[in-house]
């Protein structure tokens, strides 16, 4: 299960994800992001600090989002390790 909290800030949008970025939840995050992107050109940020698992599809989505200018924040051993490995392929990490 994944909880997606969306906050509109000045400027931009923050997606705070909690739970597992896996399976059907990856498509849900993609749909939320594409909807935001369609209606707003301001910066987008993804907060993964409360994510407990990221599968391969989630990894691909994060990489795609990064290539489109999204910043990504992670903490915790598992999520940081995933994001650090992704950084080699183009995912930007913060914190």
C-alpha positions in Angstrom: 0.0 0.0 0.0 1.1 3.5 -0.7 -0.1 6.9 0.6 0.4 9.9 -1.7 0.1 13.3 -0.2 0.3 16.2 -2.6 1.1 19.7 -1.4 1.1 22.7 -3.7 3.8 25.2 -2.6 5.1 28.4 -3.9 6.5 27.5 -6.3 5.9 23.9 -7.1 4.4 20.7 -5.9 5.6 18.2 -3.3 4.6 14.5 -3.5 5.1 12.9 -0.1 5.0 9.1 -0.5 4.5 6.7 2.4 4.6 2.9 2.1 5.6 0.8 -0.9 6.4 2.3 -4.3 5.6 -1.0 -6.1 3.1 -2.7 -8.3 -0.1 -0.8 -9.1 1.1 2.1 -6.9 3.8 3.0 -9.4 1.1 3.8 -12.0 -0.8 5.8 -9.4 2.2 8.0 -8.7 2.9 8.3 -12.4 -0.7 9.4 -13.1 -0.6 12.0 -10.2 2.7 13.4 -11.5 1.6 13.6 -15.1 -1.6 15.3 -14.1 0.4 17.9 -12.0 2.9 18.3 -14.9 0.1 19.0 -17.4 -1.5 21.7 -15.3 1.6 23.3 -13.7 5.1 24.1 -14.9 6.5 24.9 -11.5 9.1 22.6 -9.9 8.2 19.2 -8.6 9.7 17.4 -5.6 9.3 13.8 -4.4 9.8 13.0 -0.7 10.6 9.3 -0.2 11.5 9.6 3.5 8.5 7.4 4.5 8.9 4.8 1.7 9.7 1.3 2.9 10.2 -0.5 -0.5 10.8 0.5 -4.1 10.5 -2.2 -6.9 12.0 -2.1 -10.3 9.0 -0.3 -11.9 9.2 2.3 -9.1 12.9 2.7 -9.8 12.2 3.3 -13.5 9.6 5.9 -12.7 11.9 7.8 -10.3 14.6 7.8 -13.0 12.1 9.2 -15.6 10.9 11.8 -13.2 14.4 12.9 -12.4 15.2 13.3 -16.1 12.2 15.6 -16.3 13.5 17.8 -13.5 12.0 16.4 -10.4 14.1 16.4 -7.2 14.1 13.4 -5.0 14.6 13.2 -1.2 15.3 10.0 0.6 16.3 8.8 4.1 16.7 5.5 5.8 19.1 2.8 4.9 17.1 1.0 2.3 15.7 4.0 0.4 19.0 5.9 0.5 20.8 2.9 -0.9 18.3 2.5 -3.7 18.5 6.3 -4.5 22.3 6.3 -4.3 22.5 3.4 -6.8 20.0 5.2 -9.0 22.1 8.4 -8.9 24.6 6.5 -11.1 21.8 6.2 -13.7 20.4 9.7 -13.3 18.3 10.0 -10.2 19.2 13.0 -8.1 19.0 12.6 -4.3 18.7 15.1 -1.4 19.2 14.6 2.3 
